[in-house]
């Protein structure tokens, strides 16, 4: 009887945790972490990423208040990007400047911008033709992201950045390339979507293969 009661108690507690977690995934506007994170954001991030996080700052940072972006990154990804930065770009490492609480509050604030869940599919295995990937990159990506992923100010992310390549998965690069980022210069590339570029899945896989190869050069 005692074992039955203990087992029932565990099941009930798990159920409560699941309900709490699922019932309020994005509705955290009144949480202390989000409120505190907003102050950290205003003090450290607004000049580049803008008042609303859409990249409208004077130094043209990445649009992080973006549903495609928020649906492809985890809280840990956001945390790493803030803490370690992007060497050689306008994104400094905030690890030495912010406390652990500041970092976590800032992540909570940014995550709070997510208002919907999007189904963004990618191949299970991403390994393609390097030569074709380079060709496709030079044809469709170079104008914004620069020669060999070097990036262009106010145009495109530096894809060759070592921190970016270290903390970004092939799947995330594939999804960003295929589906783009709404309300930014980065439109969708996957064939069938409303984008100028109409690339096959294999071509996108090849592009990701090329981008990943930059990390070993």
C-alpha positions in Angstrom: 0.0 0.0 0.0 2.9 2.4 0.9 4.6 1.7 -2.4 1.3 2.3 -4.2 0.9 5.7 -2.5 4.5 6.8 -3.2 4.1 5.7 -6.9 0.8 7.6 -7.2 2.4 10.7 -5.6 5.3 10.6 -8.1 2.9 10.3 -11.1 0.8 13.2 -9.8 3.9 15.4 -9.3 5.2 14.6 -12.8 1.7 15.5 -14.2 1.7 18.8 -12.4 5.2 19.7 -13.7 4.2 18.9 -17.2 1.0 20.9 -17.0 2.9 23.9 -15.6 5.6 23.7 -18.2 3.2 23.3 -21.2 0.6 25.8 -20.1 2.7 28.9 -20.1 5.7 28.3 -22.4 5.9 31.9 -23.8 3.6 33.8 -21.5 6.4 35.0 -19.1 6.0 38.8 -19.5 5.4 39.3 -15.8 8.2 37.0 -14.6 11.0 38.6 -12.6 13.6 37.2 -15.0 12.0 38.8 -18.1 11.6 42.2 -16.3 15.2 42.1 -15.1 16.4 40.9 -18.5 14.8 43.9 -20.2 16.9 46.2 -18.2 20.1 44.3 -19.1 19.0 44.4 -22.7 18.5 48.2 -22.7 21.8 48.8 -21.1 23.9 46.5 -23.3 22.1 45.4 -26.5 19.8 48.1 -27.7 22.5 50.1 -29.6 23.0 47.3 -32.0 19.8 45.1 -31.9 17.4 48.0 -31.5 14.5 48.9 -29.2 12.4 46.0 -30.4 15.2 43.6 -31.2 14.6 43.7 -34.9 18.1 44.9 -35.7 17.1 48.5 -36.1 19.9 49.7 -33.8 22.4 52.3 -35.0 25.1 49.6 -35.4 22.8 47.2 -37.3 22.9 44.1 -35.2 21.1 40.8 -36.0 17.3 40.7 -35.8 16.8 38.5 -32.7 13.2 39.4 -32.2 12.4 37.1 -35.1 10.2 34.0 -35.1 12.3 32.0 -37.5 15.4 32.7 -35.4 13.7 32.0 -32.1 12.3 28.7 -33.4 15.7 27.5 -34.5 17.8 28.3 -31.4 17.6 27.0 -27.8 18.1 29.0 -24.7 21.6 27.6 -24.5 22.3 28.8 -28.0 21.3 32.3 -27.1 23.3 32.1 -23.8 26.4 31.0 -25.7 26.1 33.8 -28.3 25.9 36.4 -25.6 28.5 35.0 -23.3 31.1 34.2 -25.9 30.3 36.7 -28.6 31.5 36.6 -32.2 35.2 37.4 -32.4 36.1 39.9 -35.2 32.5 41.2 -35.5 30.5 43.8 -33.7 29.3 41.2 -31.2 31.6 41.2 -28.1 31.7 38.5 -25.5 29.6 39.6 -22.5 30.8 36.8 -20.2 33.3 39.0 -18.4 30.9 41.9 -18.2 27.7 40.4 -17.0 26.9 38.2 -14.0 25.5 34.7 -14.5 22.1 36.0 -13.3 22.3 38.9 -15.9 23.0 36.4 -18.7 20.1 34.1 -17.7 17.7 37.1 -17.3 18.7 38.4 -20.7 18.0 35.0 -22.3 14.6 34.9 -20.6 13.8 38.4 -22.0 14.8 37.5 -25.6 12.9 34.2 -25.4 9.9 36.1 -24.3 9.7 37.6 -27.8 8.7 34.1 -29.2 5.0 34.1 -29.8 4.5 31.0 -31.9 6.0 27.6 -32.6 6.9 26.9 -36.2 7.5 23.6 -37.9 10.8 24.0 -39.7 12.0 20.7 -41.1 15.5 19.7 -42.2 17.2 16.5 -43.4 18.3 14.1 -40.7 21.8 13.8 -42.3 23.4 16.9 -43.8 26.4 15.9 -45.9 26.6 17.1 -49.5 28.8 18.0 -52.4 31.4 20.5 -51.4 32.3 21.7 -54.9 28.6 22.4 -55.8 28.1 24.0 -52.4 30.8 26.5 -53.1 29.3 27.2 -56.5 25.8 27.7 -55.0 27.2 29.9 -52.2 29.1 32.2 -54.6 26.0 32.5 -56.8 23.3 33.0 -54.1 25.0 33.9 -50.8 28.2 35.8 -51.4 26.6 39.2 -52.2 25.4 39.4 -48.5 27.6 37.1 -46.6 30.9 37.9 -48.3 33.8 36.0 -49.8 34.1 32.6 -48.1 31.6 33.7 -45.4 33.6 36.7 -44.3 30.4 38.7 -43.8 29.4 42.2 -44.9 28.5 45.1 -42.6 24.8 45.8 -42.5 24.2 43.1 -45.0 24.9 39.5 -43.8 26.3 37.5 -40.9 30.0 36.4 -40.9 29.4 32.7 -41.5 33.1 32.0 -41.3 33.3 33.2 -37.7 34.7 30.5 -35.5 32.3 31.1 -32.6 29.3 31.0 -35.0 30.5 27.7 -36.6 31.3 26.2 -33.2 28.0 26.9 -31.5 25.7 26.5 -34.6 24.6 23.1 -35.8 24.4 22.0 -39.5 20.6 21.7 -39.0 20.3 25.3 -37.8 22.3 26.6 -40.8 20.2 24.5 -43.2 16.9 25.8 -41.7 18.1 29.4 -41.8 19.2 29.0 -45.4 16.0 27.2 -46.5 13.4 29.2 -44.6 15.2 32.5 -44.2 14.3 35.1 -41.5 11.0 36.9 -41.9 11.1 40.7 -42.2 14.8 40.7 -42.9 17.0 40.7 -46.1 17.3 36.9 -45.6 14.4 35.5 -47.6 13.6 31.8 -48.0 15.7 29.8 -50.5 13.8 26.5 -50.5 12.0 25.6 -53.7 8.2 26.0 -53.2 8.5 28.9 -50.7 7.9 32.5 -51.6 11.5 33.5 -52.2 13.6 34.7 -55.1 15.9 31.7 -54.8 14.3 28.4 -55.6 16.9 25.9 -54.5 16.5 22.1 -54.2 17.0 20.5 -50.8 20.2 19.0 -52.1 21.6 22.4 -53.1 20.9 23.7 -49.6 22.7 20.7 -48.1 25.6 21.4 -50.4 25.8 25.0 -49.3 25.8 24.0 -45.6 28.6 21.5 -46.4 30.6 24.3 -47.9 29.9 26.7 -45.0 30.9 24.0 -42.5 34.2 23.4 -44.5 35.2 27.0 -43.8 35.7 25.9 -40.2 38.6 23.6 -41.1 40.5 26.1 -43.2 
